Amino acid sequence: MAWWTAFSGGLERLAQISRGGVALALQPRADAIDLSNLPVLGRVRLELATMLLVEQRAPARAKDPPVLIVAPYAFHDASIADFAEGNSLAQVLVEAAPGLIALTFWKSATAEMRDYGIDAYLSDLNVAIDDLGGSVSLVGLCQGGWLAAAYAARFPGKVAKLVLAGAPIDLAAAESGITCALAAVSQTTLEQVIALAGGWVPGPLALALWSNGPSGEFSAEAALQCVGDAALVTRFRDWNTRPVNLPGAYFLQTAEWVFRENRLARDCFPALGRQVALSKITAPIFVLAAADDEVVAAPQATAVKSLCRAAKVVVRVEPGRHLSLFMGRRTLSDAWPEIARWLVRK
């Protein structure tokens, strides 16, 4: 019932579709990405069809390899990685590692992007990495984690180190909010709803489809691990209720390949013309999971250790919930400095 309530809320965005179901009521538009509030990553290095590749405003000392944060592309925008002073993992990395730090700031989908699938995002990620010199350390956050892992399996020579934070890697390892939500609706139903919407997924509908109803995971207190800052809480609530639109093709492929068929864990994930295998990744991996994560259960993330048998894997499980892994003050002061040191260690 909780899932259906959330799903129905998302469907309200489709209420203006004509009786015949052929006229699209709301055409997604190309909204400008505002980087002005990001404390660290405010300079656009490159613009691609799917993203802005952004880097720190202050000049970085040349260092090989750069660190590229792969933001999630599910419903929140990429400022999750550089949210505010004191709540920015990018800031922790910049302060601890003097080399270049960059971020994939994924664009909210427009009508023209409706047919973009996972390969479009892997392809632009590859272009971004080439622009950064052709070899990087990847820091994948949540759904940016499975994308980063797939990339590392597809192009192992381009990834020096891999950080996977709250990343859904083995969906059979445990139940979570995402797996329960998708279990409640068939792939055929998803296809029909997305077709009705014109081939794209409006942000509120994406939020409903990915989340199993209202959850404490998405409260300011749980996410930011701080109280008493009214302005910061208001900013979080504005961000949390401003979801991005997703291409229908990308959403359906992610739902089927990652969450239903569990192809990453089964070593048969399709990526740019090849079936890739996590078991072939040799780059060192650092896994960060949250003990009380209801979105990506800790076993789904920590399964990397058994799946990536050719890699040296470090696992750390932190107290907290999903969003606190990326923006919580306690997690940023405890876990992320260790990750930063690990990234620069020879």
N, C-alpha and C positions, 0 to 999 in steps of 0.2 A: 504493500500500500504506500509506503514512504517513497519507493522508487516511482510508482505511477503518479503520485502527486507532483514530484519533481519533473517527470516527463511531461505531464500535462501543462505545467508552467512553461516549459520550453516550447510546447506546441502553440502557445498563445501568439508567438511571433508569426505563425502561419495563418492566423485567423482571417486575414484579408484576402486570402487566395480565392479566386472566383469559384462559383458552384461547380463549374466544369473541371476544376483542378488543373487548368493549363496556364493561367496567368500568374506570374510571380508578383507577390505583393510588395516585397521588400528587396530591392536590389542592393547587395552589399557594395559599399563604396570604398574607395581607397583613402582611408584616413591617414593623415600625417602622423608619423611617430614622433612623439615629443621626448627628447632626451634631456631637457633642461633640468629636470629634478634628480637625475642620476648623479650621485656624488662623485663617481670616478669615471665611468665609461661614457663620455659625452661626445666623442669625435667619430664621425662616420669615415671609415676607411674605404668602404666599397659598398655599392648598392647592386643587388642581384634581384632576380624575379621574386624569390621567396623571402629575402631577408635584407636587413642592413647589417653589414659587418662593422661593429663599433669597437673602439679601443679607448684606452685611457686618454684623458685630455693632456695630462702632463707627459712630456717626452720620456720614453723608456730607454734604459740602457740596453744596447743590443745584447741579446742572449739567445742561445740556441738550446732547446727549441722554445718558441713562444707557448703560452698557455691559452687555449681556446675553450671558453665556457659554452657548452651546447645547451641552450635553454630548452625547457619543455615546450612543446607545441601541442597543447591540449585545450586549455581555455584561458589561462592567465597569460599576460604578456611577459616579455623577457626581463622586465625590471625586477622580477623576483630575484635576480642575481645581483642587483645593485640598487636595493630598495631605498635606503636612507642611511645617513651617518649612524654608525653603530649597529645597523641591520643590513650590512652589505658584505657578502662573501667575496665579491670582487675587490673590495677595499682591503680585506684580510690578505688576499693573494698579492695585491700590489705592494702592500707594506712589507710582506715577508719575502717576496720573490721580485728582485729588481728588473726582471725581464718584461717583455711585452705581454699584456693581458688583453684578450679580445673576447667578444661575445656575439653569438648569433641572435640578432633581434628579429625574430620571425614576423612577417607581415600578416595582418589580419586579411583573410581571403576575400577577394573580390569575385564578381561573377565570372570574370575571365580566367580565374584560377580554379574553377570548379573541377577540372579534370586533372589537376596536379596530384600525382600519387607520391608514394614514398621515394621513388627514384628521383623525382624532381628535387626533393630536399637533400638527398644524399649527393646528387650531382652538384648542387650549389654549395654544399658543405665541402665538397672536394675542391671546387674553385676557390673558396675562401682559404682553405688550407694551403693551396698552391700560392695564393697571394701572400700568405704569411711565411713563405719560404719552403714549403713542401714537407716539413716535418714539425709536428706539434705534440704537446701533451693535451689530451682532451679531458674536460671536466663535464660529464654529462649529468644533468639534473632531471630526476623523474623520467618523463618520457623522452627527454633529451638524452637520457642514459641509454635506453635501448637503441636509439638512433646512433649514438656514439659507438656503442658496442658493435652494431652491425657494420659501421664504417671501419672500425679497427679490424674486423674480420675480413672485410673486402679489400682494404688497403693496409696490410700490416706494416709495410715499410714506411708509412707516413705517420705512424703513431708511436711516439717515444714512451709515453706513460698514459694510463687511462684511469680516471677517477669516475666511479659510478655512485651517485648519491641518491638514495631513494628510488632506484631504477627497477622497473618491473622486468625481470629477466626470465625467471621460471615461474610461470603462472600456475603450474600444477603443484608448486611447493606448499601453497596455503591459499585459503580464501581471502578476499579483500573486497573493499567497496566497489572497485572496478569490475572484478570478476562476477560479483553478485549482481551488479546492475546489468551487465551484458547477458547473464544467464536468464534474465527476466524477459528478454525480447529476442526474437529470431533475427538472423541476418536478413531474411526476406523483408521483415517489417522495417528494419533500418533502411534498406534500399528503397522501399516504397515511400517512407517519410522524407528521405533526402531527395528523391525524385520529385515529390510534391513541392519541396522547397526550392526546386530549380537547380539541384545538383550541388548545393553547398549547405553547410551546417551553421545556422545562426548561433552566435555565442551563447545565448541563454539555453538553447537546445543542446549544445555541446556540453555545457555545464551539467544539465540534467542527465544526459546520457552517460557521462563519465562518473557521476557521483551518485551514491546510493541514498538520496534524500539529504536533508539537512544534517550537517555533521560538525562536531566540535573541532574537527581538523581545520576548519576554515574560519575560526574565530581569531580576532586580533591577539588576544591574550595567549592562545596556544601557539600561534604562528610566530609572534614577535618575542615571546618570552619576556615581556615587560608590562608593567602597569603604570598608570598615572600620567601618561603622555597623551593627552586628549587629541592633540593635533596629529600625532603619529597614528593613533587608532582611527581617526577620521580618514586619513590618507589611505590606510589599509583597506577600510571598508569601501572606499570609492574604487580602489584598484580591484578588489575582490568581486565587485558587482559590475565590472566592465570587461566581460570576457571577449576573446577574439573569435572571429568567424573562421571556420575550417573548410577546406575543399572537400567535397563529398567523396572523391576518390581516395584521398589520403585517409579520411576518417574510416571508410569502409575497409581499406586494406589494413589499417592499424587494428581495428576491431577483430578482423578475421585472422590475420597472420600472427599478430603479437599475442592477443588476449584469448582467442578461441582455440587456434591451432597450435599455439605455443611453439612456433617454428624456431625461434632463437634457441631455446633450450634443447630442441630436437635436431639442431645442426642442419637445418634445411631452409634458411631464411633467404628469400630472393632479393638480391641487391645488385642493381646495375648489371644485369645479364648473367649473374652467377648465383649459385646456391652457396651461401657462406656458412662457416661453422665456427662457433665460439671456441671450440676445442683447439682451433688452430692459432688463436691469439697468443703471441709470445711476449708482448709488452707487459711490464709490471702493472698490476691493477690494485687500486685502493677502493674498497667498498665501504660506504657509509650508509647505515640503516638506522631507522628510528624504532625504538622498542614498542611504542604504542601507536604505530602508523596503521590507520584503518584504510588508507587509500592503496598503498603498496605495502603489504605485510612484510615484516622483516625477512622471513624465510624466502620470499620471492626475490629479494635483493641479494641476500647472502649466499644464495645458491651458486653465485658466480664461482665461488671457491672450488666447488666440485665439477662445474661445467668447463671452466677454463683451465684444463689440466696442464697445459703447456706453459702457463704463466705463473709467476710468483704473485700470490694474492694476499693482501692484508685486509682484514675485516675489522671494522669498529662499529659497535651498536651503541647509539646514544639514547639517553632518556628523552622523551618528547614525542611529538607527532610529525606528520608529513611536512608541512610547510616550515616548521621550525628547523628542519635540516638545512634549509637554504637561507633563512632570514631570522632565525631565533638568536637572541643575544648570547644566551648561554652556550648554544652549540657553536656559534661563531667564535666565541672566546676560548672554548675548550677543544673542539675537534678540528676546526679548519686551520688553525696554526700548525697543527701536526701534519695535516694534508699538504700545506704549503711547504713545509720543510721536506716532506717526502718527495714533492715534485722537483725540488732543486737538488736533492741528494744524488750524487753520482753512483 
